[in-house]
Amino acid sequence: MLSPRVLPFYAPERKKRTAVDSGIMTVERQSSDLLRPGRIVQRWRRTALYIVLGLVFASLLLLGLRPSPAPVEVASVVQGPMEVTLREEGKTRPVRRYLISAPVAGNVQRIELRAGDAVQAGETVLAVLDPLPAALLDARARAMAEARREAARADLERARAALNWATRERERVERLHAAGSATPQELDAAVWRHVDALHQVTVAENRLRIVEAELEPFVHASDSKSAGRPILLRAPIDGRVLRVYEENERVVAAGTPLMEVGNPEELEVVIEVLSQEAVGLQPGQPVRLEQWGGRMPLEGRIRRIEPSAFTKVSALGVEEQRVRVIADVVTPAQDRAGLGDQFRVEAVIVRWQAPAVRKVPLGALFRRGSDWAVFVLKAGRAQFRRIEVGHLNEREAEVLSGLQEGEKVILYPGERVRDGQRVQPVQIAS
């Protein structure tokens, strides 16, 4: 048995052992609690909940990092009518246009008609022209004309005298030839001299007539009635005055334009097209006239294609070879009231048309090498596909193979759409 002095030295160790024993008992008690069936189930439920929450969080993270579908416009492959056209500017003009000009030099009276006035063929007086009086000719010109007349008369007398001599000479040689005293050569010479004398007389007579015609104004200068007889210019057709060139009274020379007359109800359109485009055009092809001022387009038909081209400088400064195409306006005059001469229209020449073809918007097509291709919308993804294309116009393309009616194609894909990429339609183009 230990002494009481030694006991204080062993007291902390005893307490320590007691605490350890107590901890061991607590752990054993807790372990026994964990081994119970309810505790095990609760533990597995908590673990499963953590796993599920982790999977949900990972899924949300992946969805957040996943790229969103590209927004695209799509259109359907449809079956319907199609036409290939050529669009150019044109100008209208009357089919028959008449330029009224002064037939002789004279004083034209004031023209009262104005552009747009109606005229009747053979009845409406368009202009009145007073010929210049002979008194306006100077005395020097008259003296020279009289001198030429006297010279022409003298030439005529000399030609007639030569004809008389040649006639007598021919008769004499013919008698000598009949008697055997003249050679055939001498007879031929006499005949030739007689024929030449006849021609010289004819020439002299004609020259005298010309000189007398020059003197005729002086001869009738005193006859004021014949000198002042006016010339009436009447309308050649039923129609309207297109424009007036000489409105006021004044002296004009022969050939001076006075006015233009035409029938605006009979119109044609002049269309200037590029020479390479004109090669494929034929008379009889239909033409639509748009942007003329009315609500509905006008109907026309090609009548003639001029065989000669001309050079025209475009707005960009490029020289172009163009050809004039003449088209008749088929629409009745009552349906195009107000359309007149030199009016601007937009001519649409129909080069090809079909009642029903499989077609797709032109904006869906792009080139891949030498082939045409599109992106088709399949199950929310873009599918690359090569197609065969027929006719093309400014809006649509004819599909010969590669697409079926009702399929959706992506418009204007550009570089942002790739094969197999997820896309989201934002608009259905019609």
Sequence and secondary structure as in RCSB ss.txt:
>XXXX:A:sequence
MLSPRVLPFYAPERKKRTAVDSGIMTVERQSSDLLRPGRIVQRWRRTALYIVLGLVFASLLLLGLRPSPAPVEVA
SVVQGPMEVTLREEGKTRPVRRYLISAPVAGNVQRIELRAGDAVQAGETVLAVLDPLPAALLDARARAMAEARRE
AARADLERARAALNWATRERERVERLHAAGSATPQELDAAVWRHVDALHQVTVAENRLRIVEAELEPFVHASDSK
SAGRPILLRAPIDGRVLRVYEENERVVAAGTPLMEVGNPEELEVVIEVLSQEAVGLQPGQPVRLEQWGGRMPLEG
RIRRIEPSAFTKVSALGVEEQRVRVIADVVTPAQDRAGLGDQFRVEAVIVRWQAPAVRKVPLGALFRRGSDWAVF
VLKAGRAQFRRIEVGHLNEREAEVLSGLQEGEKVILYPGERVRDGQRVQPVQIAS
>XXXX:A:secstr
   TTTHHHHHHHHHHHHHHHHHHHHHHHHHHHHTSHHHHHHHHHHHHHHHHHHHHHHHHHHHHHS   EEEEEE
E EEEEEEEEEEEEEEEEESSEEEEE SSSEEE      TT EE TTTSEEEEEEE  GGGS HHHHHHHHHHHH
HHHHHHHHHHHHHHHHHHHHHHHHHHHHHT S HHHHHHHHHHHHHHHHHHHHHHHHHHHHHHHHHHHHTTT HH
HHT  EEEE SSSEEEEEES  S EEE TT EEEEEE TTSEEEEEEEEHHHHTT  TT EEEEESSSSSS EEE
EEEEE S  EEEE TTS EEEEEEEEEEE S GGGSTT  TT EEEEEEEEEEEEEEEEEEGGG EEETTEEEEE
EEETTEEEEEEEEEEEE SSEEEEEES  TT EEEES TTT  TT BEEEEEEE 
